[in-house]
Every structure is written in C-alpha cells, then in structure tokens.
Amino acid sequence: MFFVGEAPGREEDLTGRPFMGLAGRVLTAALKSAGVQRENVFITSVNKCRPPGNRRPRPDEVASCRPYLAEQIDVIKPRVIVALGSHSFVALTGLKMRMSEARRSPYLYHGRTVIPTYHPAAILYNRSLQASLRFDVLKAVEIAQVAAVREGGLRPVRGKRFQVRLSSGVVPWDKHDRFLLIRRRDEGIWCFPKGTVEKGESLEETARRELHEETGLRGKLLAHLGATSYVFYDPAADVNCRKSVHYFLAGVPSGQVWLERMFEDSRWCARTEASRLLHYDNDLRVLSWASKAALRLA
C-alpha cells in the first residue's frame, strides 16, 4: 500500500519522516483500525520539500516533483495507492472534483488502483470525516489483499504478448534558437508532440496532424530527424508494446499555443533549458538531433 499526501510540514521537516504531526496520528489510527501496522505501508507526499510559509504547492512545483513520485511508485510496485486529499488526487489523475464526489469510485494510475480519501489534516477540523477516512483505508486494505501486481511504465510484463506500434512526432522550432516542449497532465513530464500513425496516413501527415491537435500550431516539416524505439506494458490493452516513433524538425511560428486537454503547460526554450526539463533519454536524443539539424538549417 502506497499513501500519498500533499507536502512535508513542520514536524516532517524536523524529523525527516512523513506524517509525524497531529495529522500523522490520525493516519496511524486509521491504519490501526484496519488492522495494518504503519511500518508495513509506504507513506510519502507529492511534493518533496516544505513550501515556504506552509502554503499549498504551486502547479510548477507539483510538476517538478511528479516524475520523482512516479519513479517511487514504479520502484515500489504497490498494489493500491491511497491519495490523501484533493491535492494528491489531482496530481495522480489530473481530475478536479470535490472529494465527496471523487470517493464514489476507484481510479487507475499506470494500471494501479487509486483510492481517493480525505486528508488526515481535514479530520482535525471536521471529526465527522474520520469514519470516511477509516472506511477508505479499509477498502484499500481489501483491494491490496486481492489485487494482482501489475507492471506499468517502460517495463514489459513477462509472458504477455507483444504488439508493434508506430508513431510520428515533431520538434517545433522557431527558426532561431528555441524549441517547444509540452507537459503531460497525467505524469507532469515534458515531451514533444507525437501520436499514433493512423491507417492510410504517412509519417509526415501524422506529424503535422499531431502538431496541430496537441498545440494548435501549424508548421513546415524541414527534416526527418530519425526514430526512437522502446518497449513497455500497456495495462489498458494488457499487452507489451514495441513502439517506434519517427520525429521531424518543424519550422513553427512561436505564436499562441492552444493545448489539447491531456497537456497542462507549454514552453519555448533553448537547448540547455530543454535538456534540463526533458525526462526520458529518448527525448534527449531527439533534442540532440533537432539541435544539429537546426544548426545546419539556420
């Protein structure tokens, strides 16, 4: 079981351990009522540093910490994730709704069940919510006892069949020294526009379509940069995938960006900043190709 809160507070800063204040006692009591020892679950928070003045973390701070959180989940491989409060629920699912509504059903994060519930700190101000917290923790315990551990992300699952997938994408370039990155809402990871090659489409047609659909921009394809490939497990289809992505350098006016709903932010940046923001080695390799091509065409 993997519990996710908002951010460290004063007691957490002093002790170096999560949920050590009054809210921590509420959480420990909820675990005990479900027959679970606190030492047998993993507890962390979306944000890894205490925000100044104990304010709520800003969206850019959440995005900076989200890849670390995703890696923690990938390493620990929990059977169930409990989102403590709306902040962690939004960070994991991208869905914004009242907790009373969110609690009506479980959700998925990379193939793992997510149980949203009230933050233990909320119980300190409204004791009537304590029963709901304990009910949700007990529900998480029951799911953890029967749920199969499912792999996600970039790690294939042994014994599952492989499916070949083909995608095409672009590196938008302002024809000077900046490239456009977009940030996924579900993972908070910066990347380039890309998507699946539809039946009857050429790689170039897919690249132009994805550029427009994901950013609202149109541009001219200037060079084929190359192709990256990787394998991963798709829990929705229950198959391992061998995916190849062909990338093109596109000359794009740096105008107004209109992001598709699955993305939450965009940024024009020079290669140095882009290298710092990109998460995956494949994307860094594509950036290197794009920089060399842009230098030739400038």
N, C-alpha and C positions, 0 to 999 in steps of 0.2 A: 504494500500500500504506500502511496506517494501523496503526501499532503503539501499543498502549495498555498502560501499566504501572500500578502502584499509586499512588505519590505521590512527590514530589521527596524526595531525600535530602540529605546534607550537601554533596556535590560539586555537585549540581544547584542548591542554594541559592547556592553561591559563584559558579558560572559563569553561572547563568540559562539553562542548556541541559539538556535531558533526557538521562538515562542517560550521565553523564560519569564515573562511578566505575568500579570493577572490573566491576560488572555490565554497564556500558556497553561495556566492551572485549569481553565475552563476546557481547553482541548484535552488535557490529560484526563480530566474527569469523564469526558465524553468517550474517550478510548477505553477507560476502565469499565464504564457501564456496558460497553460492547464486548468485554472480555479480552481486550487487547492491551499488551504492555507497550508503553511508549517506545521502548528500545527496539521493538520489532517492526517499526514503521519508519519511513524516511520523511523528514519534515524540512521544508525549505521555503523560499519565497521567490516571487517573480523577479523582484529587484534585489540585488546582492549587496547594496550599500544603503545606509540610512539617509533618506533625503534631508536636506537642511531644514531645520525647524520642524522636523517630523511631518512635513507636508506630504501630500499624495504625489507619487512619482509622475513625471511628465511622460507624454507618449514617446518622445525620443529616448528617454531613459529606459522605458519598458522595452523598446525595440532593441536597444543596445544590449540588454541583459537576456532577451528571449533566446538567442542562439545558445547561450550557456545553459539555460534551463532545458532547452530541447536536448542538448548533449547529456545532461544529467539523466533525463528520462530514458534516453537511448542506452545509456550505460547500465542503469539500474534495472530496466525492463520490468516495471511494476505491472501487476495485473489490473489495478484500478488506480485512478488518480482522483483525489478529492480537492476540488477548487474551493478554498476557504475565502468566501466573499466575492463580490462582483468584479473587483479588480483582477484577480487571478482567473476568474471565469472568462472575462473578455480577452485577457492575454492568451488563453489557451484556445478559445473557439472563435474569437472575433465577433461574437454575438453580444449585443447590448440589450438587456431586458432586466426587469425587476427580478430580484432573487425569488420572490414568491412564485413567479411565472417560470423561471429557469428550473426550479426544483421539480417541475412536473414530469420531467423525463431525463434519462441519461444522454450523454453525448459521446462523441469519439474524438480522440486526438491521436493521429497516427495509428489507428487500429486499437487503441486502448480506451476502455470505458472511463468517462469523466463524470463524476458525481458533484454537482454544484451544491453548496450549502452556505449558511450564514457564517460570517467570520466570527470567531470566538469573542472578539472585542465587542461585537454587537450585542452579545448576551449580557455584557456588563451593564449596558444601558437599557436592555429590554429582556428581562428574565423569561418572559413568555416564549422567547425564541429558543430556549435551551432544549425543549423537547424536540424541536425540529432538527437541531444540530445532532442530537443523540440518535434520532431516527435515521438521519442520513449516514452517519458513521456506521451504524449497524447494517444499513443497506450495503455500504461499501465493503464491509467485512464479508457479508454473504456472497457478494459478487467475486471478491478475491478468492474465496474458497472453491469456486466452481469455474472461474474464467480460465481459459487457456492462454498461456503466454504467447502473444503474437508479435512477431518481429515487424519493424517498420523502417522508414527512412531508407538508407542506402544498403542495408544488409539483407541479402536474399535469404529465404527460408528453405532449409534442406528438405528435399522431397517434393517441392512444388514445381509444377511445370513452368517452362519459360515461354514468354511471349515477346516477339520482336515489335518495337515501336519506333516510329520515325517522326522527328520534329524538325522545325526550322525556326530560326530566330534572327534577331538583328542587334547590332550595336549602334544605337543612334549617335551620330557625330555632328557637331555644329560647324564643321569645316574649319575650325580654329584649333582649340586645344581641349575641348570638353566633350565628355560622353554622358549620356543619360542613363541613370540607374533608376529602377523602380523597386519598391519594397513590398513584399507579400504580406497580406494582412494576417494569414494563418500562422506563419512562422516568424514574421518580422525580419526576414532575410532579404538583403538587396540582391538584385539579379538584373538580367536583360530580358526584354520582351521575347517570348518564344511560345510555340504551341504545336499541336499535332498536325501533321500533313493530312488534309482531308482527301478523300477519294477523288481522283481527277485533277488534283492540284499539283503544280510544280513546287519545288523548294522555294523559288523566288516568289511565287504567288502567296504561299503560306507566310513567308517572312513579311511581305508588305501588309497582308491582312492582319497579322498579329501586332505589328507596329501600330496600325490604326486602331484596332479593337482595344488594345491594352493602354495606349497613351493618347489616343485621339489625334495623333500626328501622322503626316504623310511625308515620305521622303524617297529619294532615288537610291537604289542599290548600287554601290560603287565597286564592291569587290567581294568575292567569296573568300571567307577567312579560313575555313576548314571545318572539321566536325569533331565533336567530343562524343564519348560513349561511356556508359556506366550501367550497372545493374542494381536493381532494388526490388523490394517486395511491395506490391500494391494490395493492401488489405481489402479494399472495396471489391476488387476482382478476384482476390485470393490466388494471385499468380505472381511469379517472379518476372521481371521485365528486363530485357536488353534494349536499352534506349540509345539511339544515335540522334544528335542534334547538330544540324548544319547551321552555321552562322554567317551573316553577311554584314559588311560595313555599309551603313546607310547615311547619306547626307541629309540632315534634317534641320530645318529652321528651328531655333530654340524659342519656340512660341509657347502659348498656353497649353499645359498638359491636362488632359481630361482622362483620369484613371478609371479603368474598369473596377468593378466593386471588390474584386479579390485583392486589390492593391490599396495601400494606405498612404503612400508617400512617393515622391519622385525627387530626383536631384541631378542637376547638371554639374559635373565635377571633372577636374583634371585627373590624369592617370594616377598621381600619387594618392589623392583622396579616394579615388575609386578602388585602388588596391587595398586601402585600409578598410573600406566598407564591405567589399565582397567576401562571402563566407566560404564558398566552395573552390577547391583547386581548379576545377574545370572552368569556372567563370574567370578566375585569374589568368588562366591560359588564354582564354578568348580575348580578354582585355589586352594581353601582350600582343596577340595577333593584330588586334584592331589598332593599337598604337603604332605598330610598324607600318601597317597599310596606310594609316592616316599621314604618317611622316612622308611616305612616298608620294601621296596624292596632294599634299599641302602645296 
